[in-house]
Amino acid sequence: MMDGRVLVIGAGLGGLTLAHALMRAGVDVRVHEADDGSGDRFQGYRIGLAPPGLEALRAALPERLYALAEATGGRLTGPGLLFDERLTELSRDHEGPSPGTLATDRQVLRRILLGGLGDRVAYGRRLVDFAEDADGVTARFADGTESRGEVLVGADGGNSAVRRRLVPEVGLVDADLCGAMGRTTLTDRFLRLVPGRGTMVKGPGITLMLGSMRFGREPSAAAAELAPGLDLPYRDDYVRWVLLVPPGHPAATAPGRAAEDARDLVLELIDGWHPDLLDLVRSSDMSAVGRSKVLDRPMPPWPAGRVTLLGDAAHLTLASGGNGANTAMQDAVRLSARLAEAFEGERDLRSALEEYQRDLLERGNAAVEVGKRAMKRFVPSGTARGEE
């Protein structure tokens, strides 16, 4: 017995966008998430949605949820600034991102994407194996449960359990990039650090990147009006900052520090910088120090069957490219369209998934290269394996 025509492994932005797109196309779907669902998982703060990502989101979401996503977003306008560690302006860039790019809070957007899915999302389901046969796919989870569908989609991120089984020859390698990230409530003092779309502070061997998240409307209030019944957290405007730890620093070889320890590390690294930057870090909520991984080679084609991939599971992009979420959302909408064609009898399932795979690999591998090229702005040439 089928639990859903499509089984999605992973309730991140890409997997949830796919679930909405399939529902909109009239296709039954179930999402299985490894986290226990007790709170917001941390995957960063502000992200940018370029027009292609927004178009995919609009195509997938019910009108009220898309309106909420757009209302809570902020526009990325104004120059990009470059300062030294004493906040002396070195340059400003007026080119900016694509017109219409929207800044959004990742956790708020994920809550919006969970809206309307209800019990279609099952938590605490860590995939351990899957088995494909002529009639469908059976997913097996660590809690002993199973789920069966006609198609299984690995949308389970860079450490994808689905990819490890589907394309075992492709692994992960260290990108030699290590950093700490924080979020600090936006005040007039800190707003002066990020008057435009973003600011980069270049110190000796260290880069600090700043971006403001100014909500178009405060999320909980916007949800109460535009999507009653959807509970969004209260959020103040904030500055998101990321400090890249220099390669070779002890923290870069032994990451995983707790947040408070990580704050001390960052303050140590920027000792002597302008007081506004020091206080920005002191005042922040922040994550631990972490490392970036990349795929050890471009994702190759695999024999098309009832199992496929989406988002970072197929094309793990460095954050420097700013295109991970955008690419995953495009994957979701295009895969939904191909599956709908197959389930409506317009074509056979294998050819539909083969066409999706070709498109996925072309766009995804190109997105990975964008991230590698962009990283050269932040680290010296040759220090990041993601650039090789």
N, C-alpha and C positions, 0 to 999 in steps of 0.2 A: 504494500500500500504506500502510495506517495504521500509524503508530508507536505510537499510543495513542489510545483513544477521546477522551480529554480531554488537551489540552496546556495546562499551567500555566506562565505566564511569571513567574518570580520565586519564590525559595525563602526568603521571609520567613515570619513567623509565620502570616499568613493563607493564603498559598499552600501551605505544608506541612500546615496543618490541613485544607485542602481535599483534598490528596492522600490523607491518612489516611481522611477521611470517604468518599471515592470508593472506595478500596480496601475499606473495610469494607462498602460497598454492592455490591461485586463489579464495579466499573467500572474498566477499565484506564486508567491515568493516567501521564503523563510530565511531569516538572518540569524547566524549563530556567532556569538561573541565570547571570547575567552575570559574577559573581565567579568567580575561578579555584579556589575551594574550598581554598586553602592555609591558611586560618586563619579565626578569628572576625571577621566584619565588625563595625565599631562602629556601633551604633544606640542607644546609651544603656545604662544599667545597670538599676536596679530599676524594675519596672513593677508595677502592681496589676491583678489579675484579679478583677473583680466576679463575683457569682453567675451572671449570664447568660454571661459569657465562660467560666467554669469549666464550666458545663453544656454549652456547645458543645464544649469540649475533651474532656469526658468522653464525649460522643456520638461524637467522631471517633477518639479514640486507642484502641489496644489496652489492655486492662486494666492490664498491667504498666507501660506508659509513663505512663498517667494516674496510677497509684499513685506512680510516681517523681516526677512533676511536683508532686503534692500533698505528698509527703514532704519535698521539698527547699524548698518554699515556706515563708514565714513569715507569721504573722497580723498584720494591721494593727490593733493595739489601743492603748488609752491615748489621752490627750488630744492635740490639736494645739496647739502652743505658739507664741506670738508674743513675740519678744524685740526689744530695740533692739540696736545694734551693740556695746554694753558688756555684753550678756547680762542686762539688767534685764528681768524678765518683765512684759509689757504685758497679756497676756490668755491664756486657754486655752479651747479649744473641745472640748466633750465629745461632740458629735454624731457625728462620724466617718463613715467610709464605710459602705456596706451591710454588715450582719453577714455574715460568711463570706468577705469579700474577702481574697484571698491576695496577698502580696507575692512576686514571683519575679524571678530574675535573667534578663534578656532573653537573654543568650548561652547560659546553661544551658538555658533553655526551648527555644531553637532547636536545640541539640544533641539534646535529647530528641525533638523533632519530626522530626529527621532519622533517628532510630532506626527501623529496619525498612524504610526506603525503598530503601536500597542503590542499585543502578544505575538506579532510576527517576528519580534526580536527575542531570542532566548539567550540568557546570560550564563556565565560559568561553563561554557561549552568550548573547551580547548580541543581542537582537532588533533587526533593521533594517527588517523589513517583514513583512507577511502578506498572503495572497490568499485570499479566500473564494469558493467556488463552490457548486454545488447539492449536491455530495456531501461537502464537508468544507472544512478550512482548512489552508493550507500556511504554516508559519512559516519565515522565512529569517533566518539569523544572520550576524554579522560575520565569523565564521571560515569562511564559505562553505558551511556545512552547512544542511540543511533538515529539517523534521519535519512530519508530516502527521497530523491528527486530525479528528474530527467536530466538536469544539468547541474554541475557544481562549479561555483566561481570563487577562486581564491582572491579575496580582497583583504588579506590579512597582513599587509604591510611588508616592510623590508625583510623581516625575519620569517617570511611566509612559510608555514608548514606545508601548504599546498604546493608551492614552487619546489620545495626540497624533494618532494615525491614525484612531481610532474617533470621537472627538468633538473635532475640531481647533479648534473655536470656543472651547473652554475652555482657558485657559492658567493660568500661575502668576503671582502678584504677591508682592512682598516684604511680609512681615507687620510690618516695622519692629521685629522682635524679634531681639535678638542676645545670645548668652550663651556661657558656658563651663561645662563640666561636669567633675566629678572624682569619684574613688572612693578613699576612705581606709580602711585597715584599722581595724576597730572595736576600740577599747581602752576601759577603764573611764573614762578621761578624756573620750573623745569620746562615749561612751554617754550621759554626763550632758547632752550637747547635744540628744539625741533620745530622751528617756525614753518617748515615746509614739509615735503613728503618724507624726508628722512635725513639723517645726519651721520657722517662717519668721522670718528675721532682717531687720528693716527698718532700713536705714541711710539717710542723706540721699540720696534719689533712687536708691537701690540696694536690690534685694531678693536675699537669699541663702536658698535653700530646701534643707532638709536632710531626708533620710529614711534610716532604717537598714534594711539588708538582713540580717536574722538568719535564716539557713537553719534550717528545721526539722531537717534532717539535712544534713551536709556532702555535697555532690553526688557526688563520686567514690566515697565509701564507700557512699552510698545506692544508686548504680547497680550496684556490685559485688554487692549483695544482691538488689535488686529487679529488675534488668534485666541479668544477666550478659552480657558481650559488648559492651555499650554503654559507650563510653569517654567519661566526663564529666571536665572539668577539676577539679582541687582548687580550692576557693574558701573563703577566710576570710570571716567576717562583715565587713560594711563599712558606712560611711556614704556615701551618694550625695548630692552637693551640686551645686546649679545656681545660678550667679550670672548675673542678667540685667544686661547692659551697658546703661547709660542711653542712650536715643536721643540722637543728636547727638555722642556721644563718638567720637573718631577710630577706635577699635576697631570701633564699630558700622557705620562706613562702609567699612572695609577689613578684613573678617574673613578667616579662613583662616590665622591664625597657627599655627605649630607649637606642640606641647604645652608645651614649656619656656617659650617666649615668652608663651604664654597664661597660664601660672602667674604669670609676672612681672607681667603686666597685672592679673590678679585681685588679687595682693598690693598693687599700686599703688592699685587702686580701694578696697580695704578697709584701707588704712594707718590705724593708730590704733584699729582695732577690738580687741575682747578677744583676748588672746594665744591662747586655745583655738581661736578661729576662724582666726587667722593660721597656727597650727601645723597645723590641719586641712588647709588648702590646701597648705602646704609639704610635707606628708607624702603627698600624693595621687598616684595615677596619674590622668592627665587627658587629655581630648581637646583639640583645637584650638578656637579661637573660631569659632562658626558662626552662620548666620542661619536663621530660619524662613521658610518659604514657605506661602502658602495659595492655594487656587483663586480665580480672579478673579471667580467667580460661583457660585451653587449649581449643582450638576451637573444638566443638563436630561436628559429622556429622549432616547434615540437609537433609530433603527430597529432593532428586535430581529432579530438574525441569529444566526450561529454564533459570534460574538465578543462577550464580555462582560467586565465588570470586577469587582474585588473589593478591599476594604480601601482603603488610602490612594490607590490608583489612581483610585478613584471618589469618595472623600470624605476629602480630606486634612485631618485634624484637628490643631489646635494641641495641644501636649503638656499645656497647662493643663487640658484637659478630662479627661485621664486615661482616655480611652475608645477610643483608636485600636486597640489590640490586641483589646480586647473586641468592638468592632464588627466587625472583620475576621474574627474567629473565628465570630461569628454569621453573617456573610455566607457563610463557607465551608460551614457545616453546612446552611444553607438552600439554597444553590446545589446542593450534593451531593444533597439530597433531590429537588429538581426534576429534575435530570439523571437520577437513578435512575428516576424515574417515566417520563421520556421514553424511556430506553433499554430499559425493561421493557415498552414498548408501551402504557402506561396513558394517555398523552396525546402530542400531537405536540410536537416539540422547540421550535418557535417559541413556542407558548403557554406552555410551561414557562419559557422564558427571559424572556418578557414578564412573567410573574408574579413571577419573581425580581427583575427590574429594578425593578418598582414598589415592592416591599418594600425593596430595596437603597436606592433614592433617598429613600424616606420616612425610614428609620432613619438612613441616612448623612448626609443633609443636616441632620437633627435633631442628630446627634452633633457636627457641625461647629459648630452654633450653641451647643451646650453649652460647647465649648472657647473660643469667642469671649467668652461671658458670664463664664466662669471667669477669663479673662485680666485682667479688671478688678481682681481681687484683687492682681495683681502689678505692674501698670504704671499710671501716671496715665491718666485718661480721655482718649481721643483720640490717644494716642501710637502705638497699634498699628493698622495698616491692617486686621488681622484682626478688628477690632471694628466696622468701618464697616458 
